[in-house]
Amino acid sequence: MSDLNKLTLSEARDGLRKGDYTSVELTEACLTAIEGAGALNAFVHNTPEIAFEQAKAADARIAAGDAPAMCGLPIGIKDLFATKGVPTQAASAILEGFKPEYESTITTKLFDAGSVMLGKLNMDEFAMGSSNETSTYGNAVSPWRRGNEDTALTPGGSSGGSAAAVSADLCLAATGTDTGGSIRQPAAFTGIVGIKPTYGRCSRWGVVAFASSLDQAGPMTKSVRDAAIMLETMCGHDMKDSTSADLPVPNFEALLTGDIKGKKIGIPKEYRLDNMPEEIAKLWDEGAEKLKAAGAEIVEISLPHTKYALPTYYVIAPAEASSNLARYDGVRYGHRATLAEGEGINEMYEKTRAEGFGHEVQRRVMVGTYVLSAGFYDAYYNKARKVRTLIKKDFEDVFAAGVDAILTPATPSPAFGLGEVSEADPIQMYLNDVFTVTVNLAGLPGISVPAGLSSTGLPMGLQLIGKPWEEGDLLNIAHSLEAASGFVSKPEKWW
Ligand code: GLN
């Protein structure tokens, strides 16, 4: 059977069980697709030997009737996850040559469940960015094109390699991470599904830290059903992460009933931006109509502190990053600068960090150090923490009033051209996160679902925000929106 790489996780799982093909065949199909897709720069370290070994083991498990849902399914892993013996660079030059001695909890869970690792995926350096352009490997490229133009478009960021790989069918699914939108924005830009679970659902152990109070991992998949299947394998309590929640993990797939009758969906009025493109506003309105037609009740809600979310995020995230990134000092990991005669430890730190970190990372470290400095700590960092509490309370109030989920656009525009925003001032890039950062600040689950095409033929996504720990309910509402939207478009192959 050809085109096995085009299958969804659920299709491939069912086919494997019926004996229609083997995991080795699925793996071969994906590796061939990866080989032919160098122009997308999505995979940055391929691991075919590991993949075949895992695929053979998975085939044996399936034959023995001992196969969890993810068994035998080939996936890609974002370069932010520590993978034992396999380069893990967080797309940074400072981690050049770093091969962890350990496996992250999430990849351990995926591999224990029989998943097959095809390789590591491109991303923004240390997950800082919205376009994949801060990567030391060079940017990943979206498989999508704007109309008949051949302008190279961004797959979004920071999980841009994951998004490009899944939407171009180089793998069946991929891991992503989301600190301010890095799963949901690239998913929206490339017509796939991405869910950031509740903070504490997925272990952060072995995931290179960006901003620890915001970082969460999640799946990036071709359907909501696939997101449910993969999320279940990824989450669960982990003693090695003190912020990991000790809660049972539901069978998310079993909760996809498609029945959303009586669910109350909130439409936050503050998300209707003045300069919102007409087609995004229309997509949002139509999404609400579709949920209504499926039996949900649509209510207008207010999240009054939304306008402070971006500035709050861009104080808290850099503050935590400046602290987390202090460990890259040329002593413990990766790159170390060559010193001139007479230079000592201070020059070694300075030169190593100047050479190893890219500009955006340096900017974040400087902003973070500034807002945490004694003279400015109260004015910026502490103020931001207080505003964060208010943003969280906005959501708590709305949920307490009976709202089950909130519908918003996922991004303020469809994908832009590479260079189009990165060459403007950094604030333009930060504005990409306007609909997603609130969710990280409040620790809530959020999912992006492809919902339509722009006038230029690019995917556009809608975001659903759920109650804490209610990923099952959120996935079910997303499943209903997905069915009503009937999004089936794929990028036309040019690579
Ligand atoms: N684009 C945001 C940033 O640059 C979010 C990144 C992320 O979620 N990792 O910080």
Residues whose N, C-alpha, C, O or C-beta is under 5 A from the ligand:
A	BS01	LIG	A127 M128 G129 S130 G157 S158 T177 D178 T179 G180 G181 S182 D433
